[in-house]
Amino acid sequence: MFFAHLACSKEGVLPDLVPGIPAPSELRAGEAFGLIGSSVDTGWPFVLIETAVAASSIEGPEPVDLAIAACIRQGMQPVGGLSHIPPHVPGWRVILPSTRRPGVVVEPGGRPFWAPMAAVPDGWPELAQRHGGRCGVYVVSRAGLKLIVAHGTDQDLAHAIALAGDRGRMAGVSADVRS
């Protein structure tokens, strides 16, 4: 799975969500929205990515969010919010931006997962170093974060993230942070 800003992505599309089953073209194009910060509760640094994909499978007793299911196949765990510190999975990396290149989140196997990253706040790399050189990489689906950031409050944002976690639309992993 690959999340990118279309204007910045070489690929410009989201790959198939389910191996062997191509996603409809309207699900493949779009921009992921992201935030970089730290948990108010724990101080845990995070990269939060909201998918531009809204697709669910209705097989079984409850709908399954396909974007979150794909993240879980890549080693992420379901989480209930940003204060939940998920397990570390080798291969997940956050490569900080430099003067030569934008920042990128890389999945196991070395493929870009989110590129380019949002701006990294001052002091965030040092915060990650204080947490063992790691941060949380969280993916949330269908939470409306971009709209909330533009027109809502921090409390609205926290509520939307918690609601996504409660509804099974959030997954995360602890990733290594590198310069």
C-alpha positions in Angstrom: 0.0 0.0 0.0 1.3 3.5 -0.8 0.0 6.8 0.3 1.1 9.9 -1.5 0.2 13.4 -2.6 -0.6 13.0 -6.3 1.4 16.0 -7.3 4.5 14.7 -5.5 4.2 11.0 -6.2 6.0 9.3 -9.0 3.3 6.6 -8.9 0.4 9.0 -8.3 -1.9 6.2 -7.4 -2.8 3.8 -4.6 -2.1 0.2 -5.4 -4.5 -2.6 -5.1 -5.9 -2.9 -1.5 -6.5 -6.6 -1.7 -3.8 -8.7 -3.3 -5.1 -9.9 -6.7 -8.2 -7.8 -6.7 -7.7 -4.4 -8.4 -9.3 -1.4 -6.7 -11.7 0.6 -8.7 -10.1 3.6 -10.2 -12.0 6.0 -8.1 -10.4 4.4 -5.0 -6.9 4.6 -6.4 -6.5 8.3 -6.9 -6.5 10.8 -4.1 -4.3 12.4 -1.5 -3.5 11.1 2.0 -3.6 13.7 4.7 -1.1 13.6 7.6 -0.1 15.2 10.8 3.1 14.9 12.8 3.1 15.6 16.5 3.1 14.0 20.0 0.4 12.5 22.2 -0.8 14.9 24.9 -1.2 11.9 27.3 2.1 10.2 26.9 4.4 12.5 24.9 4.8 9.6 22.4 5.8 11.1 19.0 3.6 10.1 16.1 3.0 10.3 12.4 -0.7 10.2 11.7 -1.9 9.4 8.1 -5.5 9.5 7.0 -6.2 7.5 3.9 -8.0 9.0 0.9 -9.5 5.5 0.4 -13.0 4.8 1.7 -13.7 1.1 1.0 -15.2 -1.6 3.2 -15.9 -5.3 2.7 -19.4 -6.3 3.8 -18.6 -10.0 3.9 -19.0 -11.4 7.3 -20.9 -10.1 10.4 -19.4 -6.6 10.3 -17.9 -4.4 7.6 -14.1 -4.5 7.4 -12.2 -1.3 6.4 -10.0 -2.5 3.5 -7.3 0.2 4.0 -6.9 -0.7 7.7 -6.9 -4.4 6.8 -4.1 -3.8 4.3 -2.1 -2.0 7.0 -2.6 -4.9 9.4 -1.2 -7.2 6.7 1.9 -5.0 6.8 2.4 -5.6 10.5 0.4 -2.8 12.0 -1.9 -3.5 14.9 -5.4 -2.2 15.5 -5.2 0.7 18.0 -7.7 2.8 19.9 -5.9 6.1 19.8 -2.6 8.0 19.7 -1.7 7.3 23.3 -1.6 3.6 22.5 2.0 2.6 21.8 1.9 -0.2 19.3 4.6 -2.9 19.0 7.8 -2.3 17.0 7.9 -4.0 13.6 11.3 -4.2 12.0 11.4 -2.5 8.6 9.0 0.3 9.4 11.0 3.6 9.2 10.4 7.3 9.3 13.1 9.0 7.3 13.3 12.6 8.2 13.4 15.3 5.5 16.8 16.9 4.7 17.9 19.7 2.3 18.3 17.0 -0.4 15.1 15.1 0.0 11.6 15.1 1.5 10.7 12.9 4.4 9.1 9.5 3.8 7.5 6.7 5.8 8.9 3.4 4.6 7.2 0.0 5.1 9.0 -3.3 5.5 10.7 -4.2 2.3 11.8 -0.6 1.7 8.8 0.6 -0.3 7.6 4.2 0.4 4.3 4.1 2.4 3.7 7.9 2.7 5.6 10.4 0.7 6.3 13.2 1.0 5.7 13.5 4.7 4.1 16.6 6.3 6.4 19.2 7.8 8.2 18.0 10.9 7.7 20.3 13.9 10.7 21.8 15.6 11.9 19.6 18.4 10.1 16.5 17.0 13.3 14.6 15.9 14.8 15.1 19.4 11.5 13.9 21.0 11.7 10.7 18.9 15.3 10.2 20.0 14.2 10.5 23.7 11.8 7.7 22.9 14.5 5.3 21.8 14.7 6.6 18.2 11.1 5.5 17.5 7.7 7.0 16.9 4.2 5.7 16.2 3.0 5.5 12.6 -0.8 5.5 12.7 -3.2 5.1 9.9 -6.8 6.3 10.3 -9.6 5.8 7.8 -12.6 8.0 7.2 -12.2 10.4 10.2 -12.4 13.7 8.3 -9.2 15.0 9.8 -8.4 17.5 7.0 -11.7 19.2 7.5 -11.4 19.2 11.3 -7.9 20.7 11.1 -9.1 23.4 8.8 -12.3 24.3 10.7 -12.4 22.5 14.1 -10.7 22.6 17.4 -8.0 20.4 19.0 -10.8 18.8 21.0 -12.7 18.0 17.8 -9.6 16.4 16.3 -8.9 14.3 19.4 -12.6 13.1 19.4 -12.5 12.2 15.7 -9.3 10.1 16.2 -10.7 8.4 19.3 -13.9 7.6 17.4 -12.0 6.1 14.5 -10.1 3.9 16.9 -13.3 2.8 18.6 -14.8 1.9 15.2 -11.9 -0.2 14.1 -10.7 2.4 11.6 -7.2 2.9 13.0 -4.0 0.9 13.0 -0.4 1.6 14.1 3.1 0.4 14.5 6.3 1.7 16.2 8.8 2.7 13.6 12.5 3.6 13.7 13.2 7.3 13.1 16.2 8.0 10.9 17.9 11.2 9.5 
